């Protein structure tokens, strides 16, 4: 599993620092030399070892090694505009490029999530008869992150790792963290069984109690759920969590379906859409190299037309061989029954039978099987980009053999944090301290255990510090304390490559081959991970030099 975004600097830095720490740990306390893989403390016959002194000397040596490493790590930072690979893929094999619309071709400003939150909150009040007092809650963009799970019956929001373990300290009921002891009592530990997890698309259904929020549009939904839960809890109001979840879900859905969001964006497009001329540059580059392109989106025709006209130009349709709107993904990839319908220039649906998907036309609905029949575009020659790992990418890679690219806007900001000196110092020392604990745990005497307990306390505090670098409540999108998140597990499975935005493609030739970094397995020698990487992720300094 390639975890460049999650581990990045920390993995290489920690590996080198821990190695130095362990090499330093071979030195024995005063007495005869110590040998052997266990590296236990050796002393002269008749002498009593001063374990505290010995362990703290190892600690200080490791600190010095870490401080010496940081400058070299700072000269080898990851490039936030790089493309990262989970699977080897050559762009020279790609003849057809496909795109989602929202958060792939177009990016939205911070005002959009506030709009969605406020509109859904008002629907709760006006249509679902929720207390008007919930209007006092406003959208907090720093509260939630993508990829979280929500327990529908217990009304708690949490972060789960790739092995279905809850990251303690990231479980929230309303806007307040749930104590670890209560979480462990609630779930009889911290593991969530498979039968309680969400279905394949992250939905809570068929008796499952968990819902996973994978969509960028779900950030205001998570925040609204938490705010209304908070109001009921603070005011001692007895309520049914399942009803609350459904009402909030329906209100968020109605913001889209009733056109509230679309009308607001179209009325003030400069406020809500982040103008990016690089989108046109990417499309123009692909067109200049003879690549075919298509667009498949769930958004409506007029909305897409206004947005693309704004960021690309009035002639945007000339760049695409096929344009499909209101596709209803992921059903588009699985349901063979829905035929395509052509729309005229006024947006009126025509009744003609579709025998060919023509350039310059806009089509509605349809399904992938008919799309493949009408275009003949199949297999690994197609690369499709989208931001939703389930709805956009999963079926394409599992069922149809397309290559896939995930657009993860959070990646750029997380990499910038990972490139800071404070983060690198903290993570390098955290990895080193973990190595010391692993090595020195062989000393079971009372004095050694006291020292080790102090180290464990420091390690726990540093873990909390690293979480706060990204998000005070939930930490990084890509990592729990030490494991990949459930989000990253799905990203690694369903995306061949991933990047912060399509503009990253401008940094690569159309025949570029992406190679995933060979990160050592737990039973493999990590020698190559400690060396300057020939096949590593693109470095910031290299990009700046170019």
N, C-alpha and C positions, 0 to 999 in steps of 0.2 A: 504494500500500500504506500503510495507516494504521499507524503504529508509535508510538502515544501512550505505551504502557506502556514500550517500549524506549527511546525517545528522550526523551520528556517534557520535563522542564526542560532537559536537556542540549542538545537540538536548538535551542530558541529562544535559550537563553543563548549557546551557541556561535556561532550565526549572528550575533547582535548583537555579540558580543565580537570575532569574526573580522573583521566589517565595520569596526569601529572600528580594529582593528589595521592593516588594509589602508589605511584612510584615513590613519592615522598614517604608514604606510610610504611615502606619496607624497613626503614631504620628502626632498630630496636632500642629499648631503654638501656642505660648503662649496664654493661655486663658482656657476656659473650655474644658474638654475631648471631642474628636470627636468620634462618633459612627455611625454605619450604613454602608451598603455595598458601598455607593458612596464615603465614606471617604473624604468628602469635608472639607475644612479648617473651623474650628470653633474658634471664638474669643469671648471674654467677651463683653457685651453690651457697646457701645460707643467707642470701640477701632478700629483702622484701621489696618488691617493685612498687614504685610510686606511680600508680596507674593514672591518677588525675594529672600529674605533671606530664607523663608520657603522652596522654591523649590530647592535652591542650597544646603540647609542642607540635603534634601532627596537625592539629587544627590551624595553628599559626603558619606552619609551612604551606598548608593548602591555601590559606588566605593570600600569602605572598605569591604563590604560583598563579592564582586567579588574577591578581592585580597585574602581573606581568603579561598575562594572555590578552587582556582586554584591548590594548592598543592594536594588536595584530588583527583581532576580530573586527574592530572598528574600520579597518581598511579593506574589509571583505564583505560589504553589506549587500543585501538582496535588493534587486531593482523592483520597485512597486509597479512598474509598467511592463513587467515581464509576463510571459505566458508560461504556465507550469503544466507539466505533463504527468498524467497517471498511466498512460499507455503510449507505446511508441507509435508515432504517426507522422507520415510525410505529406506535406501540403502538395507535393508534386503529383500525388495520387488523387487529389480532390479536384473534381471538375464542376461540381455544383455546390453552391453555398445557400443554406436556408437560414431564415431569421425569425425569431419571435419579434414582437413590437415593443411592448412595455418593458422597461428596464433592460432592453437589449439594444434596439436601435435608438430608442429615446429614453432619456433620464429625466426624472422629475425633481423639482426643488423641495426643500424641507416643508414648504407650505402645503403640499399635497396631503401628507399624512395628518396634518392638523385639520384640513378640510374634511377628510374621511372620518376622523374621530368625532368632530363636531356634528357632522351630518347624521352619523349613526347614533350618537347620543341623543340628538333631537328626535329621531325616529323612535327610540326607546320611550321617550317621554310622551310624544304625541300619538303614537300608534299602538304602543304596548303598555301604556298607562304606568310607566315607571315614575317614581317620585321626581318632581321638578328640581329637587335639591341636588340631584346628580349633575346638574348643569354647572355647578361650581368646580367640577373637575375639568382640568385642561390637559391637553396632550403633552406628555413628557417624552421627547425623542431619546432621552438617555436611559429610559427605564428598561425596555425589552431588547432582545436580540433575536435574530432569526434562528429557526431550528429547535426552539423550545417545545416541550411537551406540556399539555394541559390535561390534568385528571378531571374529567367531566363531573364525576360523582363527588369527588372530594373538594373540588374548586381550588386546586393548587396548580401553580405554574412552576415548571422545573427544567433543569438541564440534565440530559441523560447522555452517557458516554456510549461508545461503540459496542460495549458488552452488556448494555441494558442496566448499568448501575447509575443511580442518581448521584450527582455531585452534591454532597452535603454542603449546606451554606448557600445553595442556589434554589431553594424551594420557597416559593412565595404564596401566601394566602392573602389576597388583596394586595396591599402595598407593603406588607410586613413579612420579614423572613420567618419561616417556621423553624423552631429549634431542632437541632439534629436529633435529639432524643425522641421528639414527637414524630419526626419523619421515620425513624427506625421502628418505632412502635406501630405506626400507621401501615408500613409496608412489610413488617416483620423482617427488617433488615433494610438494605438500600438497593436491592435488586428488583427490577420490574419484570415479571414473567412474560414470555412471548405472547401468551394468549390474552394478556391485558394491553398489549401494544396496539397502535393504530394499524389499519390495513395498509395495503401496498402503496396507496397514494397519500398516506399520512392522515386519513380521515378516521373519525371515531364511528365505527359501525359494527354491525353483527355481534353485539355484546361487548365489543372492546370499550374500555373506559378512557383510553388515551387518544388525544388528537395532537398531531405534530404540525406546527406552524412553519411551513417551508417557504411561503411566498413573501416577498418584500411588502406587498400590500397588507399582510397579516400583522404588521407591527402595530398599527392603531387598534386592531381587533384585540390583541393581547392586552394592550394598555387599557382599553375600555372595559374588558372583562375584569381586570384587576381593580379598576376604580369603582365599578359598581359593587363588586364583592366587598371592597373596603367600606363603602357607604353602609351596606347592610350589616356588616360586622360591627362597625363603630356605633351604629344605632340600635343594636340588638334586635334586628328584624329577622324573624324566622322566614326562610326562603328555600326554595328547591333549586339546588345548583344546576340540575339538568335543564330546567326551564330557563334559567339565566343564560346558560351557554347557548341554547337554541335561539333565544331572543336576540342576543348580541350577534350571533352568526347570521341570522336573517336580516338584521338591520344593516350590517356591513354589506351583505349581498345586495340589498335593495339600493344602497348608495351607488352601486354599479348598474344593476338591472334597470332601475328607474331613471337612469341617466343623470343623476345629480352630479356625480363626479365629472362625467363627460361634458355636460353643459358649462360647468364652472371653469374647466380648463379651456374650452373653446372660447369662452367669453373673455378670458384674461390669460392668453397663451404665454405671454412673456413672464408672467408671475410664476407659472407652474412648470413650464418646460425649460430645462437647462439647454440653452442653445449650444450646439457642439458641431462646428464645421468639420470635425474629424470624422463624423459619421459619413458624410458625403465623400470625404477623402478615401475612406475604407472601401465604400461601394464603387467609387470611380476606379480605384486601383485594381479591384477584382474584375471590373468590366473591361479595363484596358488590357488585361491578360486573358481575355476571352472566356472568363468563367460565367456560367449560368447562375442566376440568383432567383430566389423565391421568398415570399413572405407568408407565414401562416400565423394568424393572431386571433385571439378571442374578442378583440375590440371591434366596435362597429366601423363601418366604412367611412362616414363623414369625419369621425374623430381621428382615424388614422390619416386620412387625406390632409386634414388641417395640420396635424402634427408633423407629418413628413414634408409637407410643403414649407413649413417653418424651418425645419432643421436641415433639409436636403435641397429643397427648391420645388417650384411648380412642376418641373419635369421629372419628378422622382419616379413615376411609374415606368419611364423609359429605361430605368436601370434594372427593372425586375422582369423576369420571364413569366412568372405566375404570382398573383396576389390573391390570397384567400383571407376573408374576414369572418368574424363570428363563427370560428371553426369548432368551438366547444371542446377544446383539448381538455383532458386526455381522451374523451370519447372519439375525437377525430381519428386517433391512431388505432382504435379497436372496433368501432361500429361500422360494419360493412353496408348497412341499410340506407344511409342517407346520401342521396345524390347531390351533386353540385347544382347551384342555381346562379345564373349570371345576373349582374346588376347593370342597369344602364347609367348614364351620366347623372341622372337625377336621383339615383339610389333606389329606383323601382326594380323589384324582382321580376325577371322574365320567366316564362314557362317553357322556353326552348329546351330540348334535350341537348346535353353537352357532349359533343364528340371529340372536342379538343380544347385544351386550356390555352387561350390565346394571350399573347403579350399585349399589355396595355389595357386589358379588361380586369374587372374585379369580380371575384366569385365568392359566394357565401356557402357556409356549411360544407357538405361533402365528406369524404373520408379518405384515409391514406391509401387504401387498396385501390380505389378508383383513381386517385392521384397518380399512383405508380403505373396503372394501366394506361392512362392518358398521356403521361410524360415519358415513360420508359426509364425513369431515373431510379436506379437501384443500388443497394449495397454500399460498399466502402468508398465509392466515388462521391458520396454525398456527405457534407459536414453541416450539421444544424446547430445553431446557437440559441440558447434560451437561458432565462434566469431561474426557472422553476425546475428543480431536479426531477421531480416526479412527473408533473404534467407535460413538460417540454422534452425531457431527455430519456427517461427510463424505458419507455416502450420502444423508442427508436433504436436504442442500443441492444436491448434484450431480444426483440422480436424481428427487427428489420435489418439489422446489421449496419445501420448508418453510423458514421463517426459523429461524435457530439462534443460541443464546446459549451461550458458553463460560464455565464457572466455573473461574477460575484463582486458587486460594488464594494462590499465591506473589506475586500482583500487589500485594496490600496491603503486604506487608513490603518489596518492592522500591521501591514508591513512597515509603514512609516513609524509606528510605535516600536516595532521590533528592531528598527535601525537606530533607536536612541541609545545613548551611552548608559543611561540609567537602567533601561531594560536589559541590555547586554550584561552589565555588571551584576544585576540581580539574578538573571538566569544562569550565568556562568557559575556564580557562587552557589546557587541552589543545586545545580547538577553536581558540583564538586562536593558539597556537604552530603548529598545523597550517597555519593561514592564512599565517603568516609564512614558513614553510618553502616553501609553494607559491609565494609571491610572490618570495622572495629567491633561489630556486634558479637564476635567470637569471645570477647572478654566479658564474662558473666559475673565477676565479683561486684560487690556493692558499690565501691568507689567508681568503677567504670560505668555502671548502670546509671549512676547519678549524672555523670557527664553526658552519656548518650541521651538521657531524658532532656537535658538542656538543649542538645543539638536538635532533637526531634521537635521541641517547642519552637526553636528558631526556624526550622524547616517549615513548620505549619504556618508561622507568621509570614514567611516569605512567599508561600503559595498564595496566601490571601492577597499579598501585595501584587503578585503577578496578575491575579484575576482583576484587581482594580485598575491595572494599566489600561485595560480594554473597556470594561463595563463593571461598575461597582456592584451590580446585583448578580450578573451571570458570567462575567469574564469574556473570554474569546469565543468567537463563533466556531473555531476549529478545534479547541482543546478543552478537556476538563483538567483536573490537576495534572495528571500524567498521561492519560489516554486520549486518543482522538474522540471527538464528539460523535454522536449518532449522525449528525448532519454531515460531518466529514466522511464518515463511513459510506453514506449514500452518494456523496459527491465523488468519492474515489471509485465507486462501483459503476456509476452511470455516466461519467464525463471523461472522455479521452484527454481533454485539455481544459484548463480553467484560467480565467484572467479577470481583471477588475472591470474592463470595458473593451468594446470592439476596437477602440483606438490602439490597443496594444498590438493589433495585427500589422499596423504601419511600421513596426520595428523589425519585421521579419520578411524575408523574401518569400514569394509564392511557391518556391520549391523547398522551403526549409523543412527539416525533419526534427520533430520533437522527441527527445529521449528522456524517459523518466529516470530520475536519479536512483541509483542502486543503493538503497539504504540497508545496512546490515540487519539480518534477522537476529533474534536473540541468541541463537546458537552459532552464529557466524563470527569470525574475527572481524573487528571493526576497523582494521588498519586503514582501509582506503577512505573511511569517513574522516580520518584525522588529517588527510593530506589535501593540499590545494586541489580543487576539483576540476578536472578537465570536462567531465560530463555533468557538472553541477548546474544549479539554477543560475540564470543570468545575474550578474552582479551589478550593483549600482555604479561602481567606479568604471566598469567597462562601458556601460551605456553613456556615461558622462564623457568618457574619452572619445567615443565615436561621435 
